[in-house]
Amino acid sequence: MGCSLVAYNDVTRRAIATIDLRKVTKVEDESSPLRSPASAALNGYDDDDPYGVGSVERSFRLEFGHEMIKFYADTDQEKENW
């Protein structure tokens, strides 16, 4: 599919979403150390967001301007494969 990421339904095996990866504006590794709430204005840290930057092990996100998609891997190897 080239520069597209296609999501399939586990039951029907039909494509349910296609994401154009050429539109990604930022890739962020969420497994980096937690950021200080004191620097919230600078880095977007949100104490009320349980899935914010650094809160989920082996995670990363793709940003598309004002939208984002978060990905979570079960193992370090699986994350590396992504």
C-alpha positions in Angstrom: 0.0 0.0 0.0 3.0 2.3 -0.1 2.7 5.2 2.3 -0.6 4.0 3.9 -1.3 2.2 7.1 -4.5 0.0 6.7 -6.5 -1.1 9.7 -8.5 -4.4 9.3 -11.4 -5.7 11.2 -10.3 -8.9 13.1 -13.5 -10.7 12.4 -14.4 -9.8 8.8 -10.8 -9.2 7.6 -12.1 -6.1 5.7 -10.2 -2.8 5.6 -12.0 -0.3 8.0 -9.5 2.6 7.9 -6.6 3.9 5.8 -4.1 6.4 7.2 -1.9 8.4 4.8 1.5 8.4 6.5 2.7 11.2 4.2 0.5 13.5 6.3 2.4 12.8 9.6 3.8 16.0 11.0 5.5 14.5 14.1 6.4 11.2 15.6 6.8 11.2 19.4 8.1 8.3 21.5 5.9 8.3 24.6 8.2 6.0 26.5 10.6 8.9 27.2 10.9 10.0 30.8 8.0 11.8 32.3 8.0 15.5 31.8 7.5 18.0 34.6 4.1 19.6 35.0 6.1 22.9 35.5 7.0 22.8 31.8 3.5 22.0 30.6 3.2 25.2 28.5 6.3 24.2 26.6 5.8 20.5 25.9 2.0 19.8 26.2 2.2 17.8 29.4 -1.2 17.3 30.8 -1.5 15.9 34.4 -5.1 15.0 33.8 -4.4 12.8 30.7 -3.8 9.3 31.9 -2.3 8.4 28.4 -0.2 11.5 28.1 3.5 11.7 27.1 5.6 9.2 29.1 2.7 7.5 30.9 2.4 4.3 28.8 5.4 2.0 28.4 6.4 1.1 24.8 4.1 3.6 23.2 4.5 6.3 20.5 2.2 8.6 18.6 1.8 10.0 15.2 0.6 13.6 14.9 -1.3 15.0 12.0 -1.5 18.7 12.8 -4.1 18.9 15.5 -5.0 15.2 15.4 -3.0 12.2 16.7 -3.0 8.5 16.8 -1.4 6.6 19.7 0.2 3.2 19.3 1.0 0.7 22.0 3.2 -2.4 21.7 3.3 -5.4 24.0 7.1 -5.9 23.7 10.2 -3.7 23.0 10.8 -5.8 19.9 7.2 -5.2 18.6 7.7 -1.5 19.1 11.0 -1.6 17.3 9.3 -3.4 14.4 6.8 -0.6 14.0 
